[in-house]
Amino acid sequence: MKAEDKQYFKVIPKTKNCHKSEITALHVDENDKVLVSTSSDTHIKVWNIKGELLKEINTSYGEHYGSCFMKGLLVVSSWTVDTSIYELKFNK
């Protein structure tokens, strides 16, 4: 990172509890508070913006290859015929 870029960006140190396989999608909620990552390791992970793991869901089926996140709903598709919809609720 260039010195002049440091005034605009803050780099968060490497996050613990990362996926064991490649990340296939990342989404930030509409309030910019939560990041959701899906991976081909069959896990969905929910993080706060500081990079702390809030929730982990092991779907135990197929590798995820795509997802979309909108209005608290996460739609995840895999290489099988399955598509799952998760409602994400958070305590205030």
Residue, then its C-alpha position, 0 to 999 in steps of 0.5 A: m500500500k502506498a503511503e498516500d493511500k494510508q490516509y484513506f484506508k485502514v487495513i484490518p489484520k488477517t482475520k482468524n477463523c477463515h474458510k478452509s477453501e476459497i471464498t466464493a462470495l462476499h456480501v455486506d448488509e444494507n446497514d454496512k454492519v455485517l459481512v457474509s462470506t460463503s465458501s466451497d468448504t460448505h460453510i457460511k460465515v457471518w462477520n462484523i465489520k471489524g473482522e470478528l466471526l459472529k456466526e458460522i453455518n455448516t450446510s454440510y452439502g455441496e460446495h457453494y458457488g454463489s450467493c446474494f444478500m438482501k434485506g436480511l435474507l441470504v440466498v446460497s446456491s451450490w453445485t448440486v440442485d440445492t438452493s438455500i435461503y437463510e434469514l439473518k437476525f441480529n441482536k441490537 
